[in-house]
Amino acid sequence: MKRKIIWFLTMVLLLPIMPIMGALKVKDIATSKQKWGENAARSAEEFATRTEAAAEDWARNTGAAADTYHQAITAHGIKERFRRGVSRAGAAKFARKIRDVARDRFGPGVAAALDDYQTGAEPYFATLASLTLSARKPRGDPANYNRVMEVGKALNAKRLALLGGGGG
């Protein structure tokens, strides 16, 4: 008897929400696409403001995630997942994104990076300027490759020094 009462109460209580428990009601993808596009486009200024304000949090959290990053890039099957992702996106999407987005952002991106370029390249320019290379030999002389090696060794030593000092 107790079971019947519990079953009856359960059915009476659940009856009004039974239709809800069926298939999910999902918005039409075209409507969702349009809403997302409109809302996202209007959010550029808020995105910039909030993101800039979170720079300290980003630096702290990203630095703290070094172990997680290492685990992610060394996870089993990561090369194949990467390869499949590239294949799924395809060359057509890559070309479309260049045409529709990157082309117009390239120039402003370069302009915004001028100071960063100077800061990053300056140590290497100084290293090159400080070099005294061995004497140049006639064209085709294998000894000329030593000059290339001298430049390569100096630039690599500078790179390693900057990395060891927390820079680079």
C-alpha positions in Angstrom: 0.0 0.0 0.0 2.8 2.3 0.9 4.5 1.7 -2.4 1.2 2.5 -4.3 0.8 5.8 -2.4 4.4 6.8 -3.2 4.0 5.8 -6.8 0.7 7.8 -7.0 2.3 10.9 -5.4 5.3 10.7 -7.6 3.1 10.5 -10.8 0.9 13.4 -9.6 3.9 15.6 -8.7 5.8 14.8 -11.9 2.9 14.9 -14.3 3.1 18.7 -14.8 6.8 18.5 -15.6 6.8 15.3 -17.7 6.6 17.2 -21.0 9.7 19.2 -19.9 11.6 16.0 -19.3 11.3 15.1 -22.9 13.4 16.4 -25.8 15.2 19.6 -25.2 13.9 22.7 -26.9 16.8 24.2 -28.8 16.9 27.5 -30.6 17.3 27.5 -34.4 21.0 27.7 -35.3 20.5 30.6 -37.7 18.8 32.7 -34.9 21.6 31.8 -32.5 24.2 32.7 -35.0 22.6 36.1 -35.7 22.3 36.9 -31.9 25.9 35.9 -31.2 27.2 38.0 -34.1 25.3 41.1 -33.0 26.1 40.8 -29.3 29.8 39.9 -29.9 30.3 42.8 -32.4 28.9 45.3 -29.8 31.2 43.9 -27.1 34.6 45.0 -28.6 35.1 48.0 -26.3 34.0 46.1 -23.2 36.3 43.2 -24.2 39.3 45.6 -24.5 38.6 47.3 -21.2 38.1 44.2 -19.2 40.9 42.3 -20.8 43.4 45.1 -20.2 42.3 45.4 -16.6 42.9 41.7 -16.1 46.5 41.8 -17.3 48.0 41.1 -13.9 45.7 38.2 -13.3 46.6 36.8 -16.8 50.3 37.0 -16.1 50.1 35.4 -12.7 47.7 32.6 -13.8 49.5 31.9 -17.0 52.8 31.6 -15.3 51.4 29.3 -12.7 50.0 27.1 -15.4 53.4 26.0 -16.8 52.9 22.4 -15.6 49.4 22.2 -17.0 50.7 23.5 -20.4 53.5 20.9 -20.4 51.0 18.2 -19.7 48.8 19.4 -22.5 51.4 19.5 -25.1 52.9 16.2 -24.2 49.6 14.3 -23.7 49.2 11.0 -25.4 47.9 11.4 -29.0 48.4 15.1 -29.1 50.2 15.1 -32.4 47.4 13.2 -34.0 44.7 15.4 -32.5 46.5 18.4 -33.8 46.8 16.9 -37.2 43.1 16.1 -37.3 42.2 19.6 -36.1 44.2 21.1 -39.0 42.6 18.7 -41.4 39.1 19.5 -40.1 39.7 23.3 -40.4 41.2 22.9 -43.8 43.1 25.2 -46.1 39.9 26.9 -47.3 39.0 28.2 -43.7 42.6 29.3 -43.2 42.5 31.3 -46.5 39.1 32.7 -45.7 40.2 33.9 -42.2 43.3 35.6 -43.8 41.1 37.3 -46.4 38.3 38.3 -44.0 40.2 39.1 -40.8 44.0 39.0 -40.8 44.6 41.2 -43.8 42.9 44.2 -42.2 44.6 43.6 -38.8 48.1 43.1 -40.1 49.1 46.7 -40.5 47.7 47.9 -37.2 49.3 44.9 -35.5 52.7 45.8 -36.9 52.2 49.4 -35.8 51.3 48.3 -32.3 54.3 46.0 -32.1 57.0 48.5 -33.1 58.3 49.1 -29.5 58.1 45.3 -28.8 60.2 44.6 -31.9 62.8 47.1 -30.9 63.0 45.8 -27.3 63.2 42.2 -28.5 65.7 42.7 -31.4 68.0 45.3 -29.7 70.1 42.8 -27.8 70.8 40.8 -31.0 71.6 44.0 -33.0 74.1 44.9 -30.2 75.6 41.5 -30.3 76.1 41.7 -34.1 77.6 45.2 -33.8 80.1 44.0 -31.2 81.4 41.1 -33.3 84.8 41.1 -34.9 84.7 38.3 -37.5 87.6 36.4 -38.9 89.0 37.7 -42.2 86.9 37.0 -45.3 88.4 34.7 -47.9 87.9 34.6 -51.6 84.4 33.7 -52.8 83.7 30.0 -52.5 86.4 29.4 -49.9 85.1 27.0 -47.2 86.7 29.1 -44.5 84.0 31.7 -45.1 81.6 29.3 -43.4 83.5 30.0 -40.2 82.2 33.6 -40.3 78.7 32.3 -40.4 79.4 30.0 -37.5 80.9 32.9 -35.5 77.7 34.9 -36.0 75.5 31.8 -35.2 77.4 31.0 -32.0 77.2 34.6 -30.8 73.5 35.0 -31.5 72.7 31.6 -29.8 74.8 32.6 -26.8 72.9 35.8 -26.5 69.6 34.0 -26.8 70.6 31.5 -24.1 71.8 34.3 -21.9 68.5 36.1 -22.2 66.5 33.0 -21.6 68.6 32.1 -18.5 68.1 35.6 -17.2 64.3 35.3 -17.5 64.1 37.3 -20.7 63.6 36.4 -24.3 
